[in-house]
Structure formats: structure tokens, C-alpha cells
Amino acid sequence: MVSSIEDYIESLSEERKIVFLELRKLIKKNLPKGFEETIQYNMIGYVVPKKLYPAGYHVTPELALPFIHIASQKHGLALYHMGIYSDPKLLKWFQTEYPKHSSSKLDMGKSCIRFRKLDDIPWKLLAELVSKISPKDWINVYESNLPKNNSKEVKPKKRATKKVKSV
């Protein structure tokens, strides 16, 4: 388990560390003001701090609302962007723009963009992606995607009723 951002970075190989630090620098430079850098889920994360959004993440309310995470993984680097996962227009924009910025095929999961070829990272595109959503905008997108009834109460099931033939 990683305890600090410095520990995370120090654990990387020299080759990986150079590219990872460049990605971190790009995020910090382009991310709208109000997000906070932290360690979350054993990765470096950029979150809406609890002082701005006290409700936290609905799955784990004691955690700040996650937005972007970066990680060094076995086969490359990964950028997790919750905005892409939550906003179909942003996802479509990114998927359309990606081939204009990189010769590599887009390797993507729901919120995860994986970079196996570290020398083919689309830096300008990532800078633009990171800059597109402010903390306030992210809270709005996030809340619009929450289940309509987000209470943890268990609702009683409707009782099955027997249909009786009328005479």
C-alpha cells in the first residue's frame, strides 16, 4: 500500500518515472483549479476535496469525489478519467480526436485510457481533456449520473396478491 505521492513516484523504474512525472506535470498544469492531488486507490488521484463536496463518493462517502487517477501498471501507464465514463459527449469527442494525435490504437476501458507505448502518448490531447471539466462541472455530471433514489434504505417488497375470479 502506497502512503504518499513521493513513495509512489520513488517506486517507479527510471524510464517509467520520467514519463509518469511528465504526465503528472501535464495534469497539474491543465487541471482546473479546485481539484486536489492525493493518493486514492493506491494511485495518484485528483479529486474534488470534501470541503467542496462534503457528500464524498457515494460508494465510499468518507472518500473525496474521484475525478482523474494515474497509475503505472505492468504494461504501461494508465489514466483513469471519470468524466469520460460519465459524459457520453466527452467520450465521443475523445474517441474522435485520439487518432488525430496518436498513431497507436486507442486502448481504453470504461474510464481507463492505457498507454503501452510511452513514446506515443498524445500529450496535447490529454492536456485538453484534463482541462475540460471544472470541479463544479464534475459535481454536476456526477450527480446527474447517480441513481435517482440514492438512499440506502431497503424498500419493502410489494406483496404478491392472488387474483380472484369475480363471479
C-alpha positions in Angstrom: 0.0 0.0 0.0 1.4 3.4 -1.0 1.4 6.0 1.7 2.4 9.2 -0.2 2.8 10.6 -3.7 6.5 10.7 -3.2 6.6 7.0 -2.3 4.5 6.2 -5.3 6.9 8.0 -7.6 10.0 6.6 -6.0 8.7 3.1 -6.6 8.8 3.5 -10.3 11.7 2.5 -12.6 13.7 5.4 -14.0 12.3 5.0 -17.5 8.7 4.8 -16.3 9.3 7.6 -13.7 10.4 10.2 -16.4 7.2 9.7 -18.4 5.0 9.4 -15.3 6.3 12.7 -14.0 5.6 14.3 -17.4 2.0 13.1 -17.2 1.6 14.3 -13.6 3.1 17.7 -14.6 0.7 17.9 -17.6 -2.3 17.2 -15.3 -1.3 19.7 -12.6 -0.7 22.4 -15.2 -4.0 21.9 -17.1 -6.5 20.7 -14.5 -8.9 23.5 -13.5 -8.4 25.0 -10.0 -10.2 23.3 -7.1 -9.1 19.7 -7.6 -6.7 18.3 -5.1 -3.9 15.8 -5.6 -3.9 12.9 -3.3 -3.3 9.1 -3.0 -6.5 7.2 -3.6 -6.9 3.6 -4.5 -3.1 3.2 -4.4 -2.7 5.6 -7.3 -2.1 9.3 -7.6 -5.5 10.9 -7.8 -7.1 14.3 -8.5 -10.3 14.6 -6.5 -13.0 17.1 -5.6 -12.0 17.7 -1.9 -14.5 17.1 0.8 -14.5 20.9 1.7 -16.1 21.5 -1.8 -18.2 18.3 -1.9 -18.8 17.0 1.6 -21.0 14.2 0.4 -17.9 12.4 -1.0 -18.1 9.5 -3.3 -21.4 7.7 -3.0 -19.8 4.2 -3.0 -17.4 5.2 -0.2 -18.7 8.5 1.3 -15.6 9.0 3.5 -13.5 9.4 0.4 -13.3 12.6 -1.7 -15.1 12.5 -5.0 -12.6 10.9 -7.5 -12.0 12.5 -10.9 -8.7 11.5 -12.5 -6.2 8.9 -11.4 -2.8 8.0 -12.9 -1.1 4.7 -12.4 2.0 2.8 -13.6 0.9 -0.7 -14.5 2.5 -3.8 -15.7 2.3 -3.0 -19.4 2.4 0.8 -19.3 0.7 3.9 -17.9 -3.0 4.4 -17.3 -5.1 7.5 -16.9 -8.5 7.0 -15.3 -10.8 9.8 -16.2 -14.3 9.6 -14.6 -15.6 12.4 -16.9 -15.1 10.1 -19.9 -17.0 7.4 -18.1 -19.9 9.7 -17.2 -20.3 12.0 -20.1 -21.1 10.4 -23.5 -20.3 13.6 -25.4 -16.9 13.9 -23.8 -16.2 10.2 -24.6 -17.2 10.7 -28.2 -15.1 13.8 -28.5 -12.1 12.0 -27.1 -12.5 8.9 -29.3 -12.8 11.1 -32.4 -9.8 13.2 -31.6 -7.5 10.4 -30.5 -6.5 9.2 -34.0 -5.6 12.7 -34.9 -3.0 12.8 -32.1 -1.6 9.3 -31.9 -0.6 6.5 -34.3 -1.4 3.9 -31.7 -4.8 2.2 -31.5 -6.8 3.6 -28.6 -6.6 1.1 -25.7 -9.5 2.1 -23.4 -11.8 0.7 -20.8 -14.8 2.5 -19.3 -12.8 5.2 -17.6 -9.3 3.9 -18.2 -7.0 5.0 -21.1 -4.0 2.8 -21.3 -0.6 3.8 -22.9 1.6 0.8 -23.7 3.9 2.7 -26.0 5.2 5.5 -23.8 6.7 7.4 -26.7 3.3 7.7 -28.4 1.3 9.4 -25.7 -0.9 12.2 -27.2 0.2 14.9 -24.8 -1.7 17.8 -26.3 -4.9 15.8 -26.5 -4.5 14.8 -22.8 -3.9 18.4 -21.8 -7.1 19.4 -23.5 -9.0 16.5 -22.0 -7.9 17.3 -18.5 -8.8 21.0 -18.8 -12.4 20.4 -20.0 -14.2 19.9 -16.6 -14.1 22.1 -13.6 -14.8 20.7 -10.1 -18.3 22.3 -10.2 -19.0 20.8 -13.7 -17.8 17.4 -12.5 -20.1 17.5 -9.4 -23.0 18.3 -11.7 -22.1 15.5 -14.1 -21.5 13.1 -11.3 -24.8 13.9 -9.5 -26.8 13.7 -12.8 -25.5 10.1 -13.1 -26.4 9.0 -9.6 -29.3 6.6 -9.3 -32.5 8.6 -8.9 -33.1 7.1 -5.4 -29.6 7.0 -3.9 -30.9 6.1 -0.4 -29.5 3.0 1.3 -32.9 2.2 2.8 -34.3 -1.2 1.8 -37.7 -0.7 0.5 -40.3 -3.3 1.4 -41.2 -5.6 -1.5 -44.7 -5.4 -2.8 -46.8 -8.4 -1.7 -48.0 -10.7 -4.3 -51.7 -10.7 -4.4 -53.8 -13.6 -5.6 -56.1 -12.8 -8.4 -59.6 -13.9 -7.6 -62.1 -14.6 -10.3 -65.2 -12.5 -9.9 -68.5 -14.2 -10.1 
